[in-house]
Amino acid sequence: MSRPKGSKNKPKEPLVEQFTFTTEQRIRLVANLVVEKILEDNNFAHQLAGLLEDKKDAAK
């Protein structure tokens, strides 16, 4: 079945509950999420290193 004439590639209207970001806002949002994830991973790495050191000292 073919598409109705003129239906191709039309943007949908945003719902009332939705909002839009500018390109700069999107970039900032993604950059902040990346930085938060890096900080979380760094904190976990420090905790893990501490746990491994404790086990290493306990094994002696």
Residue pairs with C-beta under 8 A, 6 or more apart in sequence:
14 20
21 29
